Amino acid sequence: MGAALFASCSNQEELATGSYPSDNLIRVTAGVNNDMTRGDEAATALNKNFSLTVVNNTNDKYSYANEIFSLNGGTEWTCTNKLLWQNLSTPVEIVALYPATAANTFSGVYSKENKSYGTITYGVNSDQSTAADADDLLLYHNANFVPEKDLQNGKLDIQFNHAFCRVDIEVIIGKEFNAPTGLAANPIQGIRIEGTKTTAEISFASTEPSFTPKGEVTSITPTPRDFTPAASATDQAVARYSCIVIPQTADLKVLLHTSDREFEWTGSQMELESGKQYTLKLNMTKKSTTARKFILRERK
């Protein structure tokens, strides 16, 4: 679990006895569950704005839609408007999304005017050759938050989860690519992941957020990770890549090319689930590319 960052909507930090604040003010801490973004990156740093929606079905005066929190001084989150709990016992529904790259990025989550949830459209870049925070959508959702029992030290503790999934590709390179002294440089000059849609419609109308892929199937250029050279003629070098994809069922295709040929691996009806991490291990020889393993685990 990522280290928590502390936040408030004002500088007042006096809390009533117990966990509920005497002034009803909504104060926030924020962190990330399973906070590794890509294979060898450091833990996710929450340093951009996020959006907070609080829905009070008892009294809409205490509902707040798309309130933007910003990091102040590197340690404290602040919002422009003053947000209040109605009381300690009234349940609310909470949705938080990160990063809010613009004030209206997540404005469609909830309409106070219509008192109803909506949908937002969000996607990943097709060119992920350079990693971007915006590709890795973070989501917090609690359908029944009761301040009296759920506040942590008087604060709303937002622990974001990864909304999308991560696909890591590990290419084990055949010994026939080696020189007598091994293989010092990666022979793969390009890689593409095909078969996925890069945009999703996200709905908050149900108990759990739902993801519907939209648009055309698009090729993704993944982020190059580390390369392990072959130290001798009998060792095998390993090249690693990573990308973020939206949840979907896809006919996944990996295309690799060297200076003189192209290699292809295809997997049909691959289930790519929200918040999951997948590692595809491929054997690349000069004759073919075959899958060694396709591993699923929780994102870390």
Disulfide bonds with the S-S distance in Angstrom:
Cys9-Cys79 2.23
